[in-house]
Structure formats: C-alpha cells, structure tokens
C-alpha cells in the first residue's frame, strides 16, 4: 500500500531540532514540515528560529546548528501564526513525535499564548510502528526499510524525508498494518480505556481520577489537592503533558472552590504546643 492510499486528508510530517531534550525548558531552533496530499502533491516548509537562549555545544554536536546560525532568524512568536496556518486541518506524522515533537510544539505555542490544537488530528508515529516491529532508531529504520544510509541524520529536513521513506517501507513490508488513518491513529496510540489523559499518567477508577505513576500511584488527585498540593504543583511545573497538567489544575481549582468543613479547618490549624 502506498502512503497516499492511506491518507484521506493532508498529512503534515514534521521534525523539530531544539536546544535540548527538555520539552518545557528547551526551545526550538529548526522545524521542517512536508505536507503530503492524497493526490500526491507535496508542500515543503523549513524554518529556523532564534531560541532566545544559548544552544549548548552538546546539542550543536547533534544537529549542527550554532548560535551564529540562528542569531538573525525570527523568534518562534514571529512564525507561530504561519505554523498555525500550515498545520490547520491536517493530520500529523513524524518519528518520536508523540514523546518529543508534539509536546515541544505545544509548549512553544503556549509561550505565545496560543494552543496547538490536537483534538481531531490523527497521528502516525513511525517510531511506534518501528518499535513494535523492529525496535531500533531512525537511522536503522531507514537502512532496514529502504536499504539507504541516513547520511543527513539530525538535519530536520533529512529526518522528515527519512521518516516518509520509513513509513512507506513499513506499509509495503507489513500487509497487516491498518489501511485507514483512523485505524492507523489507534495503532500508533494504543491506550487503556481507563486512562484520563493521553499518556496514562492519570486513570479513572469508579469515577475518581487517580495518579497512575510513581510513589503516589493509586492515590486520588482530589485528595492530594487537599493533603499534598505540593506534589500536584510539582507535576504542573514539571515536564508532563499539557493535558495531564490541565486535568490536575482543574481538580485543584474545584477543590479550592469547595467550602471548607469544620473538620478540615481544624486540620489546617497547628496543634497547641505542650
């Protein structure tokens, strides 16, 4: 099956290079987008941005982009409207975009007081397919599926081109892969029906939303909002998905709006000293 047979509306395949791997603190320095249309047409977009912070030498060693390369480039806020228009009404694809590129883009939009809308978009992550079939990285994936060496690894545009070739190779090699974008989205994004957020950091049990990771696993978010709000604030300020933070913030706001019971009031008063 050809990739153009799979898609039923424009698919924006993209890759981001950044100052580092922290999806909250680090900033984008390059984004390449190739929009594939069902009729075979392609649109290519490449932006370099000034991250308004130094690019660590370790990051430059990976993607080759220096402070001098981007010192005269626009900031993200200066291109956000154009990016919003490019992504509008399109499904998205990439390699490791669920873990890195989407959260990075969401946080860049948020800094501009905008929202990168995910609702209604279907997602193909070539890494998810690859790791379920042949667990390796993009360079190995390109070699495995197309027989090509990934000479431009960590150049955003070359990574996008490699991703397209990998997805195409996967569709040819595995005849049991989904044949519609809806089914492919579910294949790349399997989720427990009890998850309250996209990544399963929270889950619903008997109508209650519980923490689903770490030392607080199984504890009620509503209860923690009263007894350990510091833990929830740590999540909100930390490197967690935006929908996880939004759900927790909403519960904290609800708890703050509830009238305090007499018992709760006494709980908050320091006991008398003996």
C-alpha positions as MATLAB code, in Angstrom:
seq = 'XXXXXXXXXXXXXXXXXXXXXXXXXXXXXXXXXXXXXXXXXXXXXXXXXXXXXXXXXXXXXXXXXXXXXXXXXXXXXXXXXXXXXXXXXXXXXXXXXXXXXXXXXXXXXXXXXXXXXXXXXXXXXXXXXXXXXXXXXXXXXXXXXXXXXXXXXXXXXXXXXXXXXXXXXXXXXXXXXXXXXXXXXXXXXXXXXXXXXXXXXXXXXXXXXXXXXXXXXXXXXXXXXXXXXXXXXXXXXXXXXXXXXXXXXXXXXXXXXXXXXXXXXXXXXXXXXX';
ca = [
       0.000    0.000    0.000;
       1.235    3.489   -0.858;
       1.218    6.236    1.765;
      -1.072    8.309   -0.465;
      -3.582    5.426   -0.348;
      -3.583    5.558    3.457;
      -4.203    9.264    3.903;
      -7.612   10.778    3.253;
      -6.694   14.393    4.021;
      -3.419   16.355    4.109;
      -0.743   14.868    6.362;
       1.876   17.198    7.881;
       5.073   15.228    8.512;
       7.407   17.250   10.702;
      10.580   17.170   12.765;
      11.979   19.607   15.323;
      15.581   20.315   16.299;
      15.976   22.067   19.648;
      18.391   23.409   22.228;
      17.968   20.171   24.179;
      15.593   17.376   25.149;
      13.654   19.126   27.924;
      10.272   19.715   26.315;
       9.462   22.588   28.693;
      12.755   24.422   29.280;
      14.365   23.943   25.862;
      13.432   25.822   22.718;
      13.049   25.016   19.039;
      15.807   26.030   16.619;
      14.526   24.350   13.447;
      11.335   22.777   12.151;
      10.818   21.076    8.828;
       7.337   20.232    7.576;
       6.401   18.328    4.451;
       2.663   18.281    3.771;
       1.533   15.243    1.798;
      -1.787   15.424   -0.050;
      -3.930   12.434   -1.045;
      -3.427   13.358   -4.715;
       0.366   13.049   -4.341;
       1.185   16.750   -4.091;
       3.825   17.859   -1.564;
       4.451   21.178    0.181;
       7.783   21.793    1.885;
       8.349   24.264    4.712;
      11.582   24.860    6.617;
      12.035   27.367    9.440;
      14.995   28.189   11.630;
      14.261   30.159   14.763;
      16.217   32.151   17.288;
      15.596   30.295   20.575;
      16.462   33.386   22.617;
      18.834   31.251   24.678;
      22.291   29.751   24.038;
      22.442   26.467   22.140;
      24.524   24.001   24.199;
      27.571   22.595   22.416;
      26.242   19.079   23.039;
      23.099   19.922   21.054;
      25.097   21.589   18.270;
      27.177   18.410   18.042;
      23.970   16.521   17.231;
      22.132   18.808   14.781;
      24.967   21.130   13.682;
      23.082   24.372   14.386;
      25.040   27.080   16.231;
      24.108   30.362   17.907;
      25.524   32.229   14.898;
      23.352   30.191   12.525;
      20.155   31.464   14.146;
      21.116   34.856   15.588;
      19.284   36.668   12.753;
      16.431   34.160   12.484;
      12.895   35.050   13.611;
      11.757   34.036   17.067;
       9.059   31.388   17.396;
       6.490   34.063   18.209;
       7.191   35.669   14.837;
       6.359   32.497   12.881;
       3.675   30.956   15.116;
       0.785   32.314   13.021;
       2.290   30.860    9.840;
       2.849   27.493   11.525;
      -0.714   27.524   12.810;
      -1.944   28.018    9.248;
       0.302   25.269    7.846;
      -0.915   22.712   10.420;
      -4.557   23.762   10.248;
      -6.901   20.916    9.284;
      -4.124   18.360    8.868;
      -3.243   15.047   10.427;
       0.358   14.820   11.619;
       3.201   12.339   11.414;
       6.813   12.092   12.446;
       9.383    9.980   14.226;
       9.130   10.035   18.044;
       6.766   12.995   17.737;
       4.389   11.711   20.443;
       7.131   11.799   23.065;
       9.089   14.839   21.880;
       7.974   16.929   18.887;
       4.294   17.367   19.810;
       4.987   18.369   23.455;
       7.755   20.733   22.264;
       5.384   22.365   19.767;
       2.592   22.569   22.356;
       4.888   24.373   24.791;
       6.181   26.780   22.136;
       2.583   27.665   21.218;
       1.716   28.056   24.896;
       4.534   30.583   25.377;
       2.872   32.615   22.622;
      -0.475   32.366   24.465;
      -1.798   30.067   21.746;
      -2.850   26.425   21.668;
      -1.528   23.813   19.279;
      -4.823   22.008   18.818;
      -4.578   18.216   18.899;
      -8.308   17.466   19.031;
      -9.458   15.983   15.744;
      -5.938   15.283   14.477;
      -4.874   11.743   13.759;
      -1.255   10.866   14.465;
       1.214    8.482   12.864;
       4.432    7.959   14.799;
       6.850    5.941   12.677;
       8.838    5.142   15.812;
       5.822    3.482   17.441;
       5.345    1.248   14.377;
       9.068    0.564   14.167;
       9.469   -0.289   17.852;
       6.524   -2.652   17.680;
       8.015   -4.371   14.651;
      11.802   -3.793   14.681;
      12.991   -1.939   17.842;
      15.771    0.461   16.667;
      16.321    4.150   15.803;
      15.551    6.209   12.674;
      18.923    5.521   11.029;
      18.472    1.769   11.454;
      14.836    2.058   10.338;
      15.826    3.758    7.080;
      18.506    1.137    6.448;
      16.087   -1.698    7.252;
      13.106   -0.492    5.212;
      14.782    1.205    2.258;
      18.360   -0.049    2.264;
      19.621    3.550    2.429;
      22.188    5.124    4.755;
      20.819    8.080    6.741;
      23.644   10.482    5.848;
      21.714   13.573    6.950;
      20.761   12.308   10.415;
      19.633   15.118   12.760;
      19.037   17.597    9.968;
      15.328   18.354   10.383;
      14.501   18.161    6.665;
      16.567   14.996    6.133;
      14.887   13.416    9.165;
      11.447   14.241    7.711;
      12.384   12.755    4.335;
      13.770    9.672    6.085;
      10.551    9.353    8.131;
       8.414    9.427    4.969;
      10.572    6.683    3.435;
      10.331    4.617    6.636;
       6.527    4.853    6.803;
       6.323    3.968    3.111;
       8.612    0.989    3.671;
       6.547   -0.140    6.652;
       3.330   -0.010    4.627;
       4.935   -2.153    1.923;
       6.557   -4.654    4.299;
       3.688   -5.263    6.724;
       0.479   -6.125    4.904;
      -1.354   -6.375    8.233;
      -0.944   -2.674    9.062;
      -4.140   -0.575    9.202;
      -5.405    0.771    5.906;
      -7.203    3.885    7.150;
      -5.939    6.909    9.053;
      -8.427    6.286   11.884;
      -7.141    2.743   12.429;
      -3.512    3.802   11.995;
      -4.014    6.503   14.633;
      -5.276    3.867   17.083;
      -2.412    1.527   16.147;
       0.186    4.223   16.909;
      -1.620    5.443   20.012;
      -2.884    2.387   21.925;
      -4.478    3.408   25.187;
      -6.159    1.880   28.170;
      -9.828    2.973   28.194;
      -9.399    3.883   31.865;
      -6.708    6.487   31.140;
      -7.869   10.012   31.941;
      -5.105   11.646   29.860;
      -3.287   10.820   26.640;
      -0.149    9.289   28.186;
      -1.792    7.368   31.037;
      -0.317    9.424   33.875;
      -3.844    9.584   35.301;
      -6.606    6.986   35.311;
     -10.288    6.808   36.226;
     -11.455    4.283   38.806;
     -15.104    4.341   39.938;
     -15.467    7.929   38.779;
     -12.353    9.090   40.655;
      -9.183   10.302   38.907;
      -6.070    8.687   40.376;
      -2.328    9.164   39.936;
      -1.031    6.330   37.748;
       2.732    6.521   38.271;
       5.442    6.764   40.913;
       5.177    6.807   44.685;
       1.675    8.345   44.639;
       0.270    5.747   42.242;
      -3.321    4.865   43.113;
      -3.929    7.996   45.177;
      -6.830   10.315   44.400;
      -5.950   13.638   42.774;
      -8.795   15.321   44.659;
      -7.445   14.025   47.972;
      -3.905   15.095   47.115;
      -5.210   18.567   46.270;
      -6.141   18.879   49.948;
      -3.427   16.865   51.655;
      -0.384   17.159   49.387;
      -0.894   20.020   46.887;
       2.873   20.403   46.590;
       3.060   17.104   44.702;
       0.428   18.272   42.237;
       2.171   21.633   41.789;
       5.359   19.692   41.028;
       3.529   17.937   38.189;
       2.074   21.208   36.865;
       5.508   22.856   36.805;
       7.328   19.762   35.557;
       7.920   18.009   32.251;
       4.478   16.430   31.960;
       1.967   16.508   29.070;
      -0.234   19.592   28.895;
      -3.489   17.615   29.194;
      -2.232   15.910   32.379;
      -1.486   19.320   33.881;
      -4.839   20.725   32.749;
      -6.817   17.905   34.380;
      -4.897   18.250   37.651;
      -5.236   22.044   37.667;
      -8.981   21.716   37.097;
      -9.356   19.354   40.052;
      -7.248   21.634   42.270;
      -9.411   24.596   41.275;
     -12.582   22.644   42.086;
     -11.245   21.652   45.495;
     -10.206   25.243   46.228;
     -13.745   26.448   45.453;
     -15.406   23.986   47.867;
     -16.414   25.377   51.260;
     -14.100   24.155   53.994;
     -15.699   21.823   56.535;
     -15.209   22.425   60.244;
     -13.026   19.326   60.476;
     -10.890   20.478   57.547;
     -10.484   23.888   59.135;
      -9.193   22.335   62.363;
      -6.856   20.100   60.306;
      -5.162   23.233   58.968;
      -4.594   24.741   62.441;
      -1.322   23.887   64.143;
      -1.892   21.782   67.268;
      -1.287   23.542   70.572;
       2.206   23.298   71.948;
       2.559   21.171   75.063;
];
